[in-house]
Amino acid sequence: MDHTLTLRLLNTPRRGPIAHQAVVALALLAGLPPLAADRAAAAVADVVQRCPAETVCLTAALDESAAVVSLSGGDQSWCREAIEQLADLGSMAESGAVQLRLERTPLRAV
């Protein structure tokens, strides 16, 4: 999968809101409804803002059905906390980074 976006977010008060906007755009492109996209983006922004590292790298890729977002730059403790905080988004550890997959929930026939 080719990377669609790579952001290096420096330790400034605005890195959370920047991550928020990027994740909203990716989630909408992946087919999430606007409210779900905003909720996912808010959770990611909070994790990014809480990272004590000087730089957090947000990398994302889009495929036909989802956006895969990877966050790296924090220590092991931050990664564990981020995975817990983003558990509702299906977060997992992947090569020292936190990875999550944003995809629309399939509709079920009733």
C-alpha positions in Angstrom: 0.0 0.0 0.0 1.4 3.4 -1.0 1.5 6.1 1.6 -0.9 8.9 0.8 0.2 11.3 3.5 3.1 11.8 5.9 3.1 14.6 8.5 5.9 15.4 10.9 4.1 17.1 13.8 6.5 19.1 16.0 5.8 19.7 19.7 3.7 22.8 19.4 0.2 23.6 20.8 -1.2 23.2 17.2 -0.1 19.7 16.4 -3.3 18.1 17.8 -5.6 20.3 15.7 -3.4 19.6 12.6 -3.7 15.9 13.2 -7.4 16.3 13.7 -7.9 17.9 10.3 -5.8 15.3 8.5 -7.6 12.4 10.1 -11.1 13.9 9.4 -10.1 14.2 5.7 -8.8 10.7 5.5 -11.7 9.2 7.4 -14.2 10.9 5.1 -12.3 9.7 2.0 -12.5 6.2 3.5 -16.3 6.5 3.7 -16.9 7.2 7.3 -19.9 9.4 8.1 -19.0 12.9 9.2 -19.7 12.5 12.9 -17.8 9.2 13.0 -14.9 10.8 11.2 -14.9 13.7 13.6 -14.9 11.4 16.7 -12.0 9.3 15.3 -10.1 12.5 14.5 -10.7 13.9 18.0 -9.3 10.7 19.6 -6.2 10.7 17.4 -5.6 14.4 18.0 -5.8 13.9 21.8 -3.2 11.0 21.5 -0.9 13.2 19.3 -1.2 16.2 21.6 -0.3 14.1 24.7 2.8 12.6 23.2 5.9 14.0 25.0 8.2 13.4 22.1 9.6 16.4 20.1 8.1 15.0 16.9 5.2 12.7 16.1 5.0 11.2 12.6 1.5 10.6 11.2 1.6 8.4 8.1 -1.5 7.4 6.3 -2.5 5.3 3.3 -5.9 4.9 1.5 -7.1 1.8 -0.2 -10.5 1.0 -1.7 -12.3 0.5 1.6 -10.2 2.1 4.4 -7.6 4.6 5.6 -4.7 3.1 7.6 -3.2 5.6 10.0 0.1 5.1 11.8 1.5 7.2 14.6 5.1 7.0 15.7 7.5 9.0 17.7 6.6 8.3 21.3 8.2 5.9 23.7 6.8 2.5 24.7 4.6 3.9 27.5 3.0 6.4 25.1 2.4 3.6 22.6 0.6 1.5 25.2 -1.5 4.4 26.3 -2.3 5.4 22.7 -3.4 1.8 21.9 -5.7 1.8 24.9 -7.2 5.2 24.1 -7.7 4.3 20.4 -9.0 0.8 21.1 -12.5 1.6 19.8 -10.8 2.3 16.4 -9.1 -1.0 16.3 -5.6 0.2 17.2 -2.7 -2.1 17.4 1.1 -1.9 17.8 3.0 -2.3 14.5 6.8 -2.0 14.3 7.0 0.4 17.3 4.1 2.6 16.0 0.4 2.8 16.8 -1.7 1.8 13.8 -5.4 2.0 13.2 -7.7 1.3 10.3 -10.6 3.7 9.6 -13.3 2.0 7.6 -17.0 2.3 7.3 -19.0 -0.3 9.1 -20.7 -2.5 6.6 -24.5 -2.4 6.6 -26.3 -5.6 7.4 -29.4 -6.7 5.6 -32.4 -7.0 7.9 
